Amino acid sequence: MSPIIHWFRRDLRLHDNTALAAAAQDSSGAVIPVFILEDRLLHGRWSGAARVRFMLESLRALDAALRERGSVLLLRHGNPEEELLQLAQASGASGVYWNRDYSPYAIHRDHAVAQTLGDAGYTTRSFKDAVIWEQDEVVKPDGNPYTVYTPYARRWRTRLAESDIRVAEISDLHKPSGDLPASRPIPDLADLGLQTEQQAIPGGEPHGQQLLSEFTDLRRKHNIAGYGEARDLPGLPGTSRLSAHLHLGTVSIRACLLAALETEAKIEEKDQDQRASVQAWISELAWRDFYVQILFHFPHVLRGAFRPEYDALDWENDADLFDAWCAGRTGYPIVDAAMRRLNTEAWMHNRCRMIVASFLTKDLLIDWRWGERYFMQHLVDGDPAANNGGWQWAAGTGTDAQPYFRIFNPTSQGQKFDPDGAYVRHYLPELADVPDKYIHEPWKMPEQTQHSVGVRIGQDYPAPLVDHKAQRQRALELYKAVKGDK
């Protein structure tokens, strides 16, 4: 029986890998695992060095896991059409299998690959793997896509209740007989001309499985049963930290869903808050699917507003203010702490993502696309669909958008979600000794207090770049000019 090539992309794992399991079954285990480094993804305008490093670590873990199963990962660098055709010809493979991706670039690339291989007589098959429901599986009764999250999520859950979600297991996997085509060594970041000082979480399936196991372990202090409340408190380790693993598929979304449901089944009926917390986390998986289908049906969102009328917003786009935002030097502690965490750890808590996005767009009056790109370049979990959806939600230009007139107050957000200032003090050590009373508005400290705690506003820590109250009014006027409100 001829071997089948499995083309790894955003599915860097062996457990519950739909296309890989199908390839193993159809070839009696004789699979040629391949990953292709693409220059556009390595050096594109949204590429991030921390995310590439996470990918390289995941590839090493994948190769090690394959070798334990008697196989090996082939690494190539170039155009997927050319590389896969050459591999098929050199290996005697009968076809190529892969799991579907839904970005405009991926759709165009995969169509071209299927066309090239098909013309040459090779079989190609693609599979659903990265989502629970694809773009045509959760739609309105008339067949049109949902553009508001709440009814989408309701239908998403209905389909879930009606379905039997299972993981795909590989019964046999081995290296085909004969010599395989040459493979490149897995490079280091520097080999690709990239570098970063960000220290992100490690990549690889073992780490992803460990995080999922810990998050769904009810014996641990911080787990999924407390997610409902803890998810809004950036000073606590109350989230799963699985976003980067979900983005590159080092853990499957089905494994996450099933682990959550299994944990919920262990919680007693009387503990409704804990059960609600589990469901709140499952809702995040539905949000992920929602943004994927929005990107698929409305690809223009990668270049502009979901609601095109908001492309006419007259952003001020002050480059100096943007640089201060990027560096975490705005004078608003919760904003600055979040940005400095992003710059050092390649990650940001979701509550903080909403705060800093609102601040950039509605306090600094800077185009949301500036922030979207900066996030993609610095987040280890940067995902085009989710990142775009989140930024457009915060900017009020998207689908299930926050109303443009609801604007986050960075001071009250900090006071509410970081009440003792632990998060701010950790990432802004210069404010470590500031009294709780002033930790989220240090500019209000009397000069004597500033002197006693060693923080001179305007020197050791910046004064606020803008006045929130004044900027809020300017933002309302900016949006009203587009909407035509009186």
N, C-alpha and C positions, 0 to 999 in steps of 0.2 A: 504493500500500500504506500502511495506517495506521501511524503510529509506535507504538512501545512504550516505556512508562516503565520505566526501571531505577531501583529504589529502593535507593540506597546506604545501608548501615548499618555493619557491621563488615567492610567489604571495600573500603577506600578506595584502590583501585588500578585500573589498566587491564590490566596483565599477568596472565594466568591468573585472570580473574574469570569464574566459571562462568555466573552468571545474565546478566551483561553480554554475554558472548559469545553466549549463546542469544538474547538480545533483538536483538542486531545481526544475527544470522543470520535470525531470523524476520521482521525488519522491513526487510531489505535495507539495514541500516546506519542507518536512521532511528530513533535512540534519543533519548529525553528523559531525561538523567541528573538525578536528584533526590536531595537530602539534606534530611531534616527534623530540625530541632532540637527535641528533646522536653524539656519542663521537668522531667519526672520523672527523666530521665537527667542533666540539667544540675545539678539542685538536690536530688537525693534524698539519703537518709541515707548512701549509699555513694559519692556523687560526690566527685571529687577535682579540684581546680583544675589541677594539673599535667597530669592526664590529659585534661582538657578542652582545655587549651592545645595539647597534642600533637595532639588531634583537629582543632583549628582550623588548625594548621600543615599537617596532612595534607589538609584540605579545600582549602587554597590550592594545594598542590602538585597535587592532583587536578584542580582547575579549570584550572590552567595546562596540564596534560597534555591535557585535553579540548580546550582551545582550539587546541593544536597539531594536533589531529586534525579541526579544523573544527566542534567541538561546544562546549558550554558547560554548566557545572553550575548547576542551579536550586536555590537554597536557600530553604527555607520554615521557618517556626517555628510549631508548634502540634500539634494532634492528628493523627496519621498518617491515621486514617480520613477525616477531613474534608478534609485537605490533598490527599491522593491522589485522592479523588473529584472535588474541584474541578479539579485539574490534568487529570485524564482528560477531564472534560467540556469544559474550555476549550481543550485541545490537539487534540482529536479522536483521542486514543490509543485503541488497541483493547484494551489491557490493561496490567498492571503485573507485572514480574518482580522477584524478590529472592532473595538467598541466605539460607538458613535460620540461625536462631539458636536456642539450646536452653535458655535460662534460663526459669523460670516466667513472668516478666513478658513476655519476647519471644514465647513461645508463645501466651499469651493475647492479646497485641496483634496478632500476625500472623493469628490466627484471626478476630479482629474485623474486621481490614482485608479479609481474603478474603471474609468474609460480606457486608460492606457493598458492596464492588466487584462481587461476584458477583450480588447482588440488583439492582444497577443495570445488569447486562448486560455487565460487563467481564470479560475473561479474567485470571486470576491464576495464576502459576506460581512455585514456589519450588524451590531447588536446593541440593544439598550442596556446600559450598565451604570451610567453616571447619575441617573435620576430614578426616582420611584415611578413617576409618570412622565411620559414624553408629551410633546406639544399638542399632539392630536388625541391624547387619551383623557385629558380633562378640559372639556370645552363646554360652551353654552348649549342649550337644547337646539339652537339653530346651527350649531357647528362652528360658530365663530369663537375666537379665543377670549378668555376672560382678561379684562384689563384692570380689575379691582381685586385686591387680594382676598377680602373676606368671602365673597361667593365662590372664588376659586378654591380657597381652603376648605370650604364646606363640601364642595364636590370632590376634592382631593381625598378627604376623610371618608366620604361615602364610598368611593371606589376602593379605598383601603379596607373598609369593613366587608366589602363584597369579594375580596380577593385573597388568595393564598400566597403571601410573599415568602419566597424561599431563597436560600443561597445556592450558588452553583459550585459543586465540589468537583475536583479533578481526581479521577480514579487512577489514571496512569499518565506519566509524563517522562519522556526520555529523549535523548539525543538521537536523531536518525543515524542509521549506519552510513559509513562513508565519510569522506572529508567535507567539512562545512566551509563555506566561504570565509575569508579572513575577517577578523573583527578588530576594530580599533580599541585601544585601552580606554577605560573610563577616565576622562581627564579631570584635572583639578580646576578650580575656578580660574587660577592664573593662566592655565593653558588656553583658556578661551578668551583671554584678554580682559577679564573681569576681576573686580576686587570690591570688597566691602568690609567695614569694621562692625557691621551689625552682627549681633550674636543671637541668631534665631534658634528655635527648637530644632532638634535633630530630625532628619528625614528617615524614611524607611518604614516598611510594614511592621516590623516588631515594635517600634515606638508607637505607631498609630494604634496597634492592638492593645498595647499597654495603657495608653491614655483612655481608650474606650472601656477597658476592663476596670480601671480605677474610677472613672466617672460613674459607672453603673454599679459600683460596689457600695451597698448601703451601710457597710461597716465603717467606711471612711467618713471623716468629719465633713468634708465638702464633696457632695455627690449630687446626682441628678434629682434626688428627692428634695433638695433645697434650692434648686435652680430658679424657681419662680421668683424668689426674693433676692437671692444672691447675684443673679445675672445683671442687676443694675448697679452693683457696688464694685467699682473697679479696684478697690483696695483688698478685695477677697479673691481667692482662687476658686470662684464659684461657677466658672464656665468649663466646657469640656476641652478647650484648646485643640479641637479636632479640625478646625477649618482648613489648615494647610494640608492635612492628610486627605480630607475630602476633595480638595481642589485637584491634587495630583493622584488621587485614587490609591493611596497607600492603605486606606481602609475603605470599605464599600459603604454606600449609603444604606443598603439593605441590612448589612450587619449592624449599623448604628440603630436603625429602626427596630430591628428584632431584639437587640440588646435592651433598648428602652422599654419595649413592651414586656419583655421577660421580667425586667426589674419592677415595672408597675404591678405585675401579677403577684409579686412578693409583698407588696404593701397592703396593709389591712384596709378594709373598706372605710373604716372610721377616720383614717388619716387622709382626708380629702385634700388638704393643702399639698401633701407630698405627691399624691396622684396627679393633682393639677400641675405640679411642677414638671412631672414627666411629660405631660401633654403639652406644656409650654415649650419644652425642648423639641418635641416632635413637630410642633408648629414651625420651628426654625428650619427643619428639613423641608416643610411645605413651602416656606418662603424661598428657599433655595431653588426648588423646582419652578416656582412662580416666575422668578427672574430669568431662569433659563428659557422658559417658553416665551417670555416677553422679548428677549433678545432674538429668539428664532423668528417670531412673527413680525417684529418691528425692528429690524437691524439698524434703522436710522438712529436709534438711541445711542449708538457708539460715537456718533458725530455731533449730535444735537439733542435738543429736548424731546421727550416723548410727545409733549404737546408743543407743536412747532411754533405756536404764537410766542412762546417764551424764549425763542431764539432771538427775539427783538429786544430783550432786556439790555439796557444801557449800562453794563457793568463799568465800574471805574477802573478796575484792574491796575491798582498801584503796585508796581514791582517791589518797592521797598517794604510795603506792608506784607506782601506775599512772602518775601524772604524772612521777615520776622516771624510770620506764622510757621513757616517750614522749620525754623530753628528753635521754636518754642521760646520766643522772646516777645510775647504780646502784652505781658503785664497782667494777664488773667491766669491765675495759677492752674486751674483745672485744664485749660486749653494747653498751656505750656508743658504740664506734666505729661499729658497724652502725646503730644508731638515729640517730646524727648524720649519717651518710651518707644515710639515708632522708630525714631532714628537710631536707637541703640539695640532694640530687640526685634525689629522688623514685624511688630505686631501691635495692635491697639484693641482695647476692650470696646465692645460694641456700643455701650452707652457713651463712651468718649468719642467714638467715631461720629455719632450724631451731634455731639456738642461742638467738636471742632469743625465739622462741615457746616453747621448752622452759623458758627462764628465767621468762617471764611466768606460765606455767601451773603449773610445778612447783617454782619457787623462791619466787615471789611469791604463788602460789595465787590467781591472778586468772583469771576466766572467759575462755576462749579467744576468745569472741565479742567481748570488748573489743578484743583485739589484732587480730582479723580486720577489724573495722570501721576501726580506726586505719590498718591497711595499705591498705584500699580507699580511704580518704580521702587517702592520701599517696603511693601507688605510681603511677608513670606506666604501669605494666603491670598495674594491678589488674584481675584477671579473677575474676568470682564463682566459677566452677567450680574453677579452679586454686588460688585463694587459700583458699577454704573447705577444699578437699582437703588442702592443706598444713598449715593450722592444726589440722584434726582429726587429721591424722597425728601432729603434734607433741604434741597434747594426749592422744593415746591414745583418742580417742572415735570414730574414723572407721572406714574400711573396711579398708584394708591398713595398719592402725594400728601404730605403734611400740608395743610393749608398755608399759603404764603404768608398770611397774617399771624400765624402762630410762630413766634421766634424765640428760640431758647435764650434765656438769660444766663450767661456763663457763671455769674456769681451764685445765683440761687441753685443752679444745677450742681455746682460744687458743694454747696452747703447741704443739699439734700442727699446726694449720693456718695459724698466723701465727708461725712459730718465731723469727724475728728481730724481730718486732714492727713491721714496716714498715707494715702496715695500720693498726694501732692508733696509731702515731705520726702517720700522715697525717691521721687524722680526730680525734685527740685531741692537738693540738699542745702542750697543757700538759704532756704526758708525753714530749715529744721527747727529752729528755736523760736519761730514766730508763734505767739499765743493763739490758741484756738479761735479766739474772738476775731482775729484778723487774718487767719490763714487763707481765706478765699477773697479777701479784699485788703491786701497788705498796704496799699496806698493810703489807707485810713489810719495807719499807725501814727501816733504822735512822734515827733522827732526824738524825744527822750526814749521811747520804746524802741524805735529804730536803732538808736545808738546802743541800747542795752543788749539787743539780740544780734547786733552786728549786721544789720541789713539796711542799707541806705537806699531808699526808693529812688530810682533814676541812676543809680551807680552800681550797687550790688545786684539789684533786680529791677527790671524796667517798670516805669510807670505805665498805666494802661495806654495802649496806642490810640484807642478811640474811646469815646463815651458811649456806653451801650444804649442808654436812653435816646440820645440824639441819633445814633446810627439806626436804631429800630425805626424811627420815624422816616429817615431817609430811605430805608429799605421798603417800607410800605409805599412810599411815593414812587419808588422805582418800579415796583410791581403793578401799582395802580395805573401807571402810564401805559403799560402793556395791555392790561385787562380793560382799561377804559372805565374803571369804577369812578363814581363821583364822590 
